[in-house]
Amino acid sequence: MSAPLPDQATQTIAVLATCLAQAIGEKDPEFIPAFEQKLEEMYAKIRDNSYFPSETLQAVRLVSDLLRA
């Protein structure tokens, strides 16, 4: 069974974060790989932490996926 789709607010935040990262990456080519690494680290950090709602985890994963698209 696949995970439910992120809600509209989560999608919006992910799209805006992705656009911002891409804009910075155009000026600094080293930014995107470093940002992707930070996203992976954050995803791993919050994945097993019940403090964060599932939407937060979805947003981090969605940004990562959008950067790779």
Buried (B, 14 or more C-beta within 10 A) or exposed (E): EEEEEBEEEBBEBBEEBBEEBBEEBEEEEEBBEEBBEEBEEBBEEBEEEEEBEEBBBBBBBBBBEBBEE
